[in-house]
């Protein structure tokens, strides 16, 4: 085992353990965007643990498991995760903007059922819907299924084309701009 592997695995396991309580708290208080953000981060840490355990050295990469199956699933989830982090941040900032909106303060506690459904739909779309679409659209711009690297394991590949910009980079940028809008 490489000396780098335990340096990545141990903190990742600790983050997983310490993230459970905040996740439970966010779920119990119906903070959907925050719960999604914590869940996505926990998933990323789980990937760190798995990949550093399977491919800790160049020898394990060259002679060990080739990643078929695991990497196919993991790269799609990583694509979704990369978009979801921006979407969750935008959703959290949107919720904060709604809370701090002085024109809406009086009826914030008594939202209509329709407004509550709209808020939840926007939150779920930003945190789960767009990431799912991005993962599905990755098939259009992947030059290969995945690539393997020492310690970090399964990595997705993106073709260098204008379609890659539209599918992969533009949503991140737009979600970041949306988050800045709500933060301002």
Secondary structure, 3 states (H helix, E strand, C coil): CCHHHHHHHHHHHHHHHHHHHHHHHHHHCCCHHHHHHHHHHHHHHHHHHHHHHHCCCHHHHHHCCCCCCHHHHHHHHHHHHHHHHHHHHHHHHHHHHHHHCCCCHHHCCCCCHHHHHHHHHHHHHHHHHHHHHHHHHHHHCCCCCCEEECCCEEECCCCCCHHHHHHHHHHHHHHHHHHHHHHC
